[in-house]
Amino acid sequence: MTIKTATLTALIDEYSCSLDASSIMRVMMRYGLAEDAEYISTTGSGEVKRFRRLTDEGLNYGINEASSGHDIKTSPKFYVDTFPTLISLVVSFLQKESEEMHCIANKPKPLDGKVIAVYGMLNSIRRNDLRSKLESLGALNTASLSSKTNIVILGDGDHGDKIDKIEKYNIEVWDESKVIAFFERESSHAL
């Protein structure tokens, strides 16, 4: 008994699937159902060629069909009967990724809502890069001090004109070493 197989593209057309072959294969590779493989070109050029093949687990949904005239290269062909199951599995993997992305997007950032002003020069990071990094952690940058300012970062330079406002508004002051320690702590939490 021969089990009918077809290419992903043919099965996508046959089932009017909304996903494309590249997306399906990318998900299969990410979750261990397919993999990249290499071989040295048979033309004698020494060029390394790549192809995709199904892993042992992926062989539940198809075969690695031998390429004509080549003893190593194969092409995945998929079982017509199990294609709907494969698509359900791919969709469940995508759903899982979507849920993980949603959790990451909704996770509170360490500086959410904090208004931060940066003055002076820092030795380890340019001011624009610092502001971008602070924003990525949820901070709102400001150019002036007010009662809404939570933190002021003071780099090198004369800040005499700022000290009165910092004290008046009871603003937390960070120097460069505190900024570096904060970023190091946050990057270790991200691991």
Contacts in CASP RR format, 6 or more apart in sequence:
PFRMAT RR
TARGET T0000
AUTHOR 0000-0000-0000
METHOD contacts of the structure
MODEL  1
MTIKTATLTALIDEYSCSLDASSIMRVMMRYGLAEDAEYISTTGSGEVKR
FRRLTDEGLNYGINEASSGHDIKTSPKFYVDTFPTLISLVVSFLQKESEE
MHCIANKPKPLDGKVIAVYGMLNSIRRNDLRSKLESLGALNTASLSSKTN
IVILGDGDHGDKIDKIEKYNIEVWDESKVIAFFERESSHAL
3 79 0 8 1.000
3 80 0 8 1.000
3 81 0 8 1.000
4 79 0 8 1.000
4 80 0 8 1.000
4 81 0 8 1.000
5 62 0 8 1.000
5 63 0 8 1.000
5 65 0 8 1.000
5 77 0 8 1.000
5 78 0 8 1.000
5 79 0 8 1.000
5 80 0 8 1.000
6 14 0 8 1.000
6 77 0 8 1.000
6 78 0 8 1.000
6 80 0 8 1.000
7 21 0 8 1.000
7 75 0 8 1.000
7 77 0 8 1.000
7 78 0 8 1.000
8 21 0 8 1.000
8 24 0 8 1.000
8 25 0 8 1.000
8 76 0 8 1.000
8 78 0 8 1.000
9 21 0 8 1.000
11 17 0 8 1.000
11 78 0 8 1.000
11 80 0 8 1.000
11 83 0 8 1.000
12 19 0 8 1.000
12 20 0 8 1.000
12 21 0 8 1.000
12 24 0 8 1.000
14 80 0 8 1.000
15 83 0 8 1.000
15 84 0 8 1.000
15 87 0 8 1.000
17 87 0 8 1.000
19 87 0 8 1.000
19 90 0 8 1.000
24 86 0 8 1.000
24 87 0 8 1.000
24 90 0 8 1.000
25 34 0 8 1.000
25 52 0 8 1.000
25 76 0 8 1.000
27 90 0 8 1.000
27 93 0 8 1.000
27 94 0 8 1.000
28 34 0 8 1.000
28 54 0 8 1.000
28 58 0 8 1.000
28 90 0 8 1.000
29 35 0 8 1.000
29 36 0 8 1.000
29 52 0 8 1.000
30 93 0 8 1.000
31 93 0 8 1.000
32 55 0 8 1.000
32 57 0 8 1.000
32 58 0 8 1.000
33 54 0 8 1.000
33 55 0 8 1.000
33 57 0 8 1.000
33 58 0 8 1.000
33 61 0 8 1.000
33 89 0 8 1.000
34 52 0 8 1.000
34 53 0 8 1.000
34 54 0 8 1.000
34 55 0 8 1.000
34 58 0 8 1.000
34 76 0 8 1.000
35 52 0 8 1.000
35 53 0 8 1.000
35 55 0 8 1.000
36 50 0 8 1.000
36 51 0 8 1.000
36 52 0 8 1.000
37 50 0 8 1.000
37 51 0 8 1.000
37 52 0 8 1.000
37 53 0 8 1.000
37 72 0 8 1.000
37 74 0 8 1.000
38 48 0 8 1.000
38 49 0 8 1.000
38 50 0 8 1.000
38 51 0 8 1.000
39 48 0 8 1.000
39 49 0 8 1.000
39 51 0 8 1.000
39 70 0 8 1.000
39 72 0 8 1.000
39 73 0 8 1.000
40 46 0 8 1.000
40 47 0 8 1.000
40 48 0 8 1.000
40 49 0 8 1.000
41 47 0 8 1.000
41 48 0 8 1.000
41 49 0 8 1.000
42 70 0 8 1.000
49 73 0 8 1.000
51 67 0 8 1.000
51 73 0 8 1.000
51 74 0 8 1.000
51 75 0 8 1.000
52 76 0 8 1.000
53 64 0 8 1.000
53 74 0 8 1.000
53 76 0 8 1.000
54 61 0 8 1.000
54 62 0 8 1.000
54 63 0 8 1.000
54 64 0 8 1.000
54 76 0 8 1.000
60 82 0 8 1.000
61 78 0 8 1.000
61 79 0 8 1.000
61 82 0 8 1.000
61 83 0 8 1.000
61 85 0 8 1.000
61 86 0 8 1.000
62 76 0 8 1.000
62 77 0 8 1.000
62 78 0 8 1.000
62 79 0 8 1.000
62 82 0 8 1.000
63 76 0 8 1.000
63 77 0 8 1.000
63 79 0 8 1.000
64 74 0 8 1.000
64 75 0 8 1.000
64 76 0 8 1.000
64 77 0 8 1.000
65 74 0 8 1.000
65 75 0 8 1.000
65 76 0 8 1.000
65 77 0 8 1.000
66 73 0 8 1.000
66 74 0 8 1.000
67 73 0 8 1.000
67 74 0 8 1.000
67 75 0 8 1.000
78 86 0 8 1.000
109 136 0 8 1.000
109 137 0 8 1.000
109 138 0 8 1.000
110 137 0 8 1.000
110 138 0 8 1.000
110 186 0 8 1.000
110 189 0 8 1.000
111 134 0 8 1.000
111 137 0 8 1.000
111 138 0 8 1.000
111 139 0 8 1.000
112 138 0 8 1.000
113 138 0 8 1.000
113 139 0 8 1.000
113 140 0 8 1.000
113 150 0 8 1.000
114 138 0 8 1.000
114 139 0 8 1.000
114 140 0 8 1.000
114 150 0 8 1.000
114 151 0 8 1.000
115 139 0 8 1.000
115 140 0 8 1.000
115 141 0 8 1.000
115 142 0 8 1.000
115 148 0 8 1.000
115 149 0 8 1.000
115 150 0 8 1.000
115 151 0 8 1.000
116 134 0 8 1.000
116 139 0 8 1.000
116 140 0 8 1.000
116 141 0 8 1.000
116 142 0 8 1.000
116 149 0 8 1.000
116 150 0 8 1.000
116 151 0 8 1.000
116 152 0 8 1.000
116 153 0 8 1.000
117 141 0 8 1.000
117 142 0 8 1.000
117 143 0 8 1.000
117 144 0 8 1.000
117 145 0 8 1.000
117 149 0 8 1.000
117 151 0 8 1.000
117 152 0 8 1.000
117 153 0 8 1.000
117 171 0 8 1.000
118 127 0 8 1.000
118 130 0 8 1.000
118 131 0 8 1.000
118 134 0 8 1.000
118 141 0 8 1.000
118 152 0 8 1.000
118 153 0 8 1.000
118 155 0 8 1.000
119 152 0 8 1.000
119 153 0 8 1.000
119 154 0 8 1.000
119 155 0 8 1.000
119 157 0 8 1.000
119 159 0 8 1.000
119 162 0 8 1.000
120 127 0 8 1.000
120 154 0 8 1.000
120 155 0 8 1.000
120 156 0 8 1.000
120 157 0 8 1.000
120 159 0 8 1.000
121 127 0 8 1.000
121 155 0 8 1.000
121 156 0 8 1.000
121 157 0 8 1.000
122 130 0 8 1.000
122 153 0 8 1.000
122 155 0 8 1.000
122 156 0 8 1.000
122 176 0 8 1.000
122 179 0 8 1.000
123 156 0 8 1.000
123 176 0 8 1.000
124 176 0 8 1.000
124 180 0 8 1.000
125 133 0 8 1.000
125 179 0 8 1.000
130 153 0 8 1.000
130 179 0 8 1.000
131 141 0 8 1.000
133 183 0 8 1.000
134 141 0 8 1.000
135 141 0 8 1.000
137 186 0 8 1.000
139 151 0 8 1.000
142 148 0 8 1.000
142 149 0 8 1.000
145 152 0 8 1.000
145 162 0 8 1.000
145 165 0 8 1.000
145 166 0 8 1.000
145 169 0 8 1.000
145 171 0 8 1.000
146 169 0 8 1.000
147 169 0 8 1.000
149 169 0 8 1.000
149 171 0 8 1.000
150 171 0 8 1.000
150 172 0 8 1.000
151 171 0 8 1.000
151 172 0 8 1.000
151 173 0 8 1.000
151 174 0 8 1.000
152 162 0 8 1.000
152 166 0 8 1.000
152 171 0 8 1.000
152 172 0 8 1.000
152 173 0 8 1.000
152 174 0 8 1.000
153 173 0 8 1.000
153 174 0 8 1.000
153 175 0 8 1.000
153 176 0 8 1.000
153 179 0 8 1.000
154 162 0 8 1.000
154 173 0 8 1.000
154 174 0 8 1.000
154 175 0 8 1.000
155 175 0 8 1.000
155 176 0 8 1.000
165 171 0 8 1.000
166 173 0 8 1.000
174 182 0 8 1.000
END
